Amino acid sequence: MLKEVIVVEGKSDIQRIQQAVTADCIATEGFTLRKGVIEQIRVAYEKRGIIILTDPDTAGERIRRVLTKKFPNAQHAFVPRNEAFANDDIGIEQASPESIRRALSVLHTETIDSSNEFTMADLVSHGLSGFPNSAELRASIGAKLGIGYGNGKQFLYRLNHYGITRAAYEAAVQSIINKEL
């Protein structure tokens, strides 16, 4: 059983998580984030720690941002978008148990201070920004690094705030570029 409590968006997500791992979960029940739910998350955060695992879509990212502001030392897990899509729907409930276990094996805690290790020039030089296939490359490299998908600005933020090292970034880039050749 995981020590931390996993925070997801809905009851279907909890059912899918429980097919993958033994863990306690809290559902935000959407973006409203009622006071009672926030209090449940706060108690879990203070006593056991939390892992935020929201859907890889716009609503999920908005929920993640709100929760990160309230709970800055929360851990983050990301299921890649292409592994969370089925039945014309995207979400954790669509992900396979293997994808969920993989996401939970690579956790990141956002740091307040930016490492400033990476710049937009890094993204451009590796084709991750400004090119027709940049979004696909960011998605693949984000999955490899366990930081999820994001537009160029969000991806750069995650590189600099989730403790990604230059060596890990370069290895992920090379791995994805070599796979495409």
C-alpha positions, 0 to 999 in steps of 0.5 A: 500500500502506498503511504501517500494518498492519491488525489484524482478527479472522480470516482471512476479514476479511483476505481481504475487506480485501485486496479493498478495499486493499493492506495487510498484516494480522494476525488476532487469531484471536478474543478469546484473543489468544495471546502470539505474535499480541500479539508480532506486533502489537507489532512492527507497532505499533512499526515501522509503526503499526497500524489496529484494524478489528474487527467492529462487535459485542460481541466486536469491541469487547472485542478493540478495548478490550484492544488499545487498552490494550496499544497506546495510539497505535493508529489506529482504523477503524470499519465501520458495523454496517449495512454489515457485516451479511449472511448472518445474520452481522455482521463485517468479512468481510461488509462491501463493499470500498467500506465498508472503504475508507470506514472506512480513510479516517477514522482516529482515535487515542484520546487518554488525556485526555478533551476533556470537550467533550461531555456526556450533555446533548449526546446527550439534546438531539440525541435520541442518548440516552433516546429510542426511536430513539436507537440508530439516530441514534447509529449514523448519526452514528457512521458519519458521524464515523467512530467507529462504533456505541456505547451512549450512554456508549461514544458519549460516550467516543468523542466526547471521546477521538477528537478529534471537534470540536464543529463536526464533531459539529454538522455530522454531527447536522444532516446526519442530522437533515435526511436524516430529515426 
